[in-house]
């Protein structure tokens, strides 16, 4: 995964933002194992039609979150009985605490996560 840090304050015009040192990251065996476990846990909910049961407590490093601009955006999915349903589109995201640990380790910063 490639991270390129960019200043993100809204009051700074995009053309004036500073770009930091990029980081090319690859998970350790332990991190990869936990990411795989999180992926499998979340995918089990999805394939069993239980996408509405997924909450912020699922996944230690990886989480599934809504990615729509608003609650009116819907996508097709399947319910618990295999019926077509409409739901918010979701995306996989690394948890903030996990990302913080990776960045702290790479840039030799204090780990505040």
Phi and psi restraints in degrees (value plus and minus 20) as a CYANA .aco file:
   2 UNK   PHI    -126.4   -86.4
   2 UNK   PSI     103.8   143.8
   3 UNK   PHI    -130.5   -90.5
   3 UNK   PSI     114.9   154.9
   4 UNK   PHI    -146.9  -106.9
   4 UNK   PSI      85.0   125.0
   5 UNK   PHI     -90.5   -50.5
   5 UNK   PSI     112.6   152.6
   6 UNK   PHI    -154.1  -114.1
   6 UNK   PSI     116.2   156.2
   7 UNK   PHI     -73.4   -33.4
   7 UNK   PSI     115.2   155.2
   8 UNK   PHI    -139.4   -99.4
   8 UNK   PSI     -13.8    26.2
   9 UNK   PHI     -82.8   -42.8
   9 UNK   PSI     110.2   150.2
  10 UNK   PHI     -81.8   -41.8
  10 UNK   PSI     -48.9    -8.9
  11 UNK   PHI     -95.8   -55.8
  11 UNK   PSI     -31.9     8.1
  12 UNK   PHI    -111.5   -71.5
  12 UNK   PSI      99.9   139.9
  13 UNK   PHI     -78.0   -38.0
  13 UNK   PSI     124.7   164.7
  14 UNK   PHI     -72.9   -32.9
  14 UNK   PSI     -63.0   -23.0
  15 UNK   PHI     -87.3   -47.3
  15 UNK   PSI     -33.3     6.7
  16 UNK   PHI    -126.5   -86.5
  16 UNK   PSI     -19.3    20.7
  17 UNK   PHI     -96.2   -56.2
  17 UNK   PSI     124.7   164.7
  18 UNK   PHI    -103.6   -63.6
  18 UNK   PSI     123.9   163.9
  19 UNK   PHI    -129.7   -89.7
  19 UNK   PSI     110.2   150.2
  20 UNK   PHI    -111.5   -71.5
  20 UNK   PSI    -195.7  -155.7
  21 UNK   PHI     -88.0   -48.0
  21 UNK   PSI     104.2   144.2
  22 UNK   PHI     -89.6   -49.6
  22 UNK   PSI     139.1   179.1
  23 UNK   PHI    -151.4  -111.4
  23 UNK   PSI     102.2   142.2
  24 UNK   PHI    -119.7   -79.7
  24 UNK   PSI      91.4   131.4
  25 UNK   PHI    -132.3   -92.3
  25 UNK   PSI     122.1   162.1
  26 UNK   PHI    -152.8  -112.8
  26 UNK   PSI     112.9   152.9
  27 UNK   PHI     -86.9   -46.9
  27 UNK   PSI     128.4   168.4
  28 UNK   PHI     -89.8   -49.8
  28 UNK   PSI     152.9   192.9
  29 UNK   PHI     -80.7   -40.7
  29 UNK   PSI     -61.1   -21.1
  30 UNK   PHI     -85.4   -45.4
  30 UNK   PSI     -64.6   -24.6
  31 UNK   PHI     -83.9   -43.9
  31 UNK   PSI     -63.2   -23.2
  32 UNK   PHI     -82.3   -42.3
  32 UNK   PSI     -60.1   -20.1
  33 UNK   PHI     -82.1   -42.1
  33 UNK   PSI     -62.8   -22.8
  34 UNK   PHI     -90.4   -50.4
  34 UNK   PSI     -59.1   -19.1
  35 UNK   PHI     -81.5   -41.5
  35 UNK   PSI     -61.0   -21.0
  36 UNK   PHI     -83.3   -43.3
  36 UNK   PSI     -64.2   -24.2
  37 UNK   PHI     -82.0   -42.0
  37 UNK   PSI     -63.5   -23.5
  38 UNK   PHI     -81.8   -41.8
  38 UNK   PSI     -65.5   -25.5
  39 UNK   PHI     -78.2   -38.2
  39 UNK   PSI     -67.3   -27.3
  40 UNK   PHI     -85.2   -45.2
  40 UNK   PSI     -59.0   -19.0
  41 UNK   PHI     -82.1   -42.1
  41 UNK   PSI     -67.3   -27.3
  42 UNK   PHI     -87.9   -47.9
  42 UNK   PSI     -60.7   -20.7
  43 UNK   PHI     -85.8   -45.8
  43 UNK   PSI     -52.0   -12.0
  44 UNK   PHI     -81.5   -41.5
  44 UNK   PSI     -63.3   -23.3
  45 UNK   PHI     -79.4   -39.4
  45 UNK   PSI     -64.4   -24.4
  46 UNK   PHI     -84.9   -44.9
  46 UNK   PSI     -70.2   -30.2
  47 UNK   PHI     -89.0   -49.0
  47 UNK   PSI     -43.6    -3.6
  48 UNK   PHI    -108.3   -68.3
  48 UNK   PSI     -14.8    25.2
  49 UNK   PHI      53.9    93.9
  49 UNK   PSI       5.4    45.4
  50 UNK   PHI    -131.2   -91.2
  50 UNK   PSI      14.2    54.2
  51 UNK   PHI     -79.3   -39.3
  51 UNK   PSI     -51.0   -11.0
  52 UNK   PHI     -93.2   -53.2
  52 UNK   PSI     -33.0     7.0
  53 UNK   PHI    -109.6   -69.6
  53 UNK   PSI     -28.4    11.6
  54 UNK   PHI     -92.7   -52.7
  54 UNK   PSI     110.9   150.9
  55 UNK   PHI    -148.2  -108.2
  55 UNK   PSI     158.3   198.3
  56 UNK   PHI     -84.5   -44.5
  56 UNK   PSI     -37.3     2.7
  57 UNK   PHI     -99.4   -59.4
  57 UNK   PSI     -32.8     7.2
  58 UNK   PHI    -104.0   -64.0
  58 UNK   PSI     113.3   153.3
  59 UNK   PHI      68.6   108.6
  59 UNK   PSI     107.7   147.7
  60 UNK   PHI    -105.7   -65.7
  60 UNK   PSI     -62.8   -22.8
  61 UNK   PHI    -129.2   -89.2
  61 UNK   PSI     -49.9    -9.9
  62 UNK   PHI    -137.2   -97.2
  62 UNK   PSI     117.7   157.7
  63 UNK   PHI    -154.3  -114.3
  63 UNK   PSI     138.7   178.7
  64 UNK   PHI    -128.9   -88.9
  64 UNK   PSI     103.2   143.2
  65 UNK   PHI    -152.4  -112.4
  65 UNK   PSI     132.9   172.9
  66 UNK   PHI     -80.9   -40.9
  66 UNK   PSI     123.9   163.9
  67 UNK   PHI    -145.6  -105.6
  67 UNK   PSI      -7.6    32.4
  68 UNK   PHI    -101.3   -61.3
  68 UNK   PSI     132.5   172.5
  69 UNK   PHI     -87.3   -47.3
  69 UNK   PSI     -51.0   -11.0
  70 UNK   PHI    -174.6  -134.6
  70 UNK   PSI     153.6   193.6
  71 UNK   PHI     -94.7   -54.7
  71 UNK   PSI     -24.5    15.5
  72 UNK   PHI    -103.1   -63.1
  72 UNK   PSI     -40.7    -0.7
  73 UNK   PHI     -93.9   -53.9
  73 UNK   PSI     103.2   143.2
  74 UNK   PHI    -149.6  -109.6
  74 UNK   PSI     133.4   173.4
  75 UNK   PHI    -150.8  -110.8
  75 UNK   PSI     142.9   182.9
  76 UNK   PHI    -105.3   -65.3
  76 UNK   PSI     122.8   162.8
  77 UNK   PHI    -170.1  -130.1
  77 UNK   PSI    -192.1  -152.1
  78 UNK   PHI    -144.3  -104.3
  78 UNK   PSI     118.5   158.5
  79 UNK   PHI    -102.6   -62.6
  79 UNK   PSI    -198.6  -158.6
  80 UNK   PHI     -81.4   -41.4
  80 UNK   PSI     -46.0    -6.0
  81 UNK   PHI    -121.4   -81.4
  81 UNK   PSI      -7.1    32.9
  82 UNK   PHI      64.4   104.4
  82 UNK   PSI     -17.5    22.5
  83 UNK   PHI     -97.4   -57.4
  83 UNK   PSI     125.1   165.1
  84 UNK   PHI     -85.0   -45.0
  84 UNK   PSI     117.4   157.4
  85 UNK   PHI    -154.3  -114.3
  85 UNK   PSI     144.3   184.3
  86 UNK   PHI    -128.1   -88.1
  86 UNK   PSI     115.2   155.2
  87 UNK   PHI    -167.5  -127.5
  87 UNK   PSI     145.7   185.7
  88 UNK   PHI     -85.8   -45.8
  88 UNK   PSI     118.8   158.8
  89 UNK   PHI     -85.4   -45.4
  89 UNK   PSI     124.1   164.1
  90 UNK   PHI    -149.4  -109.4
  90 UNK   PSI     137.7   177.7
  91 UNK   PHI    -155.6  -115.6
  91 UNK   PSI     136.5   176.5
  92 UNK   PHI    -107.9   -67.9
  92 UNK   PSI     113.3   153.3
  93 UNK   PHI    -154.0  -114.0
  93 UNK   PSI     126.4   166.4
  94 UNK   PHI     -96.3   -56.3
  94 UNK   PSI     120.1   160.1
  95 UNK   PHI     -85.5   -45.5
  95 UNK   PSI     125.5   165.5
  96 UNK   PHI     -76.6   -36.6
  96 UNK   PSI     -62.7   -22.7
  97 UNK   PHI     -84.0   -44.0
  97 UNK   PSI     -60.1   -20.1
  98 UNK   PHI     -85.9   -45.9
  98 UNK   PSI     -66.0   -26.0
  99 UNK   PHI     -80.2   -40.2
  99 UNK   PSI     -62.1   -22.1
 100 UNK   PHI     -79.5   -39.5
 100 UNK   PSI     -61.3   -21.3
 101 UNK   PHI     -85.2   -45.2
 101 UNK   PSI     -60.6   -20.6
 102 UNK   PHI     -83.1   -43.1
 102 UNK   PSI     -68.8   -28.8
 103 UNK   PHI     -84.9   -44.9
 103 UNK   PSI     -60.8   -20.8
 104 UNK   PHI     -82.1   -42.1
 104 UNK   PSI     -62.7   -22.7
 105 UNK   PHI     -84.7   -44.7
 105 UNK   PSI     -65.4   -25.4
 106 UNK   PHI     -88.1   -48.1
 106 UNK   PSI     -63.7   -23.7
 107 UNK   PHI    -115.4   -75.4
 107 UNK   PSI     -10.7    29.3
 108 UNK   PHI      32.6    72.6
 108 UNK   PSI      30.6    70.6
 109 UNK   PHI    -123.4   -83.4
 109 UNK   PSI     140.6   180.6
 110 UNK   PHI     -81.7   -41.7
 110 UNK   PSI     117.8   157.8
 111 UNK   PHI    -106.3   -66.3
 111 UNK   PSI      81.9   121.9
 112 UNK   PHI    -115.8   -75.8
 112 UNK   PSI     -16.2    23.8
